[in-house]
Amino acid sequence: MKISIYNLFLFNFISLFTFSQEIEMSGILIDSETKSPIEFANIGVVDKNKGTVSNLDGKFRIKFLPEFSGDSLTISHVIYKTVKIPIKDSKNLVIQLQPNENQLSEIIITNKKKKNRKIGVKS
């Protein structure tokens, strides 16, 4: 009976020790110009199938195993430039994202019928 109680305490201690080895990163994403929170930004490790999304307040929290300590966290959003941060145990990060300027080509809308022209030999 004493051995089983000893094993129970040992396994509980080991499980607490392995749980504490996780790397946790949490923080908030804000716009560098307006200081407003950025919602629904993609946060994760490239090609590792591990990630999350920021909530409506721009906050996020993600946990990693120790094997991810050499990788970097990639934060991307359609409107903002992508940022890479090394993975380390840190909480309450404030990450500022800079707006990405996308220049679109000009589009002309008209009500005229399109003319088809043949180029080359006409006979």
Secondary structure, DSSP 8 states (H G I E B T S, - for coil): -HHHHHHHHHHHHHHHHHHTT-EEEEEEEEETTT--B--S-EEEETTTTEEEE--TTSEEEEEE-GGGTTSEEEEE-SSB--EEEE--SEEEEEEEE-B------------S-------S---
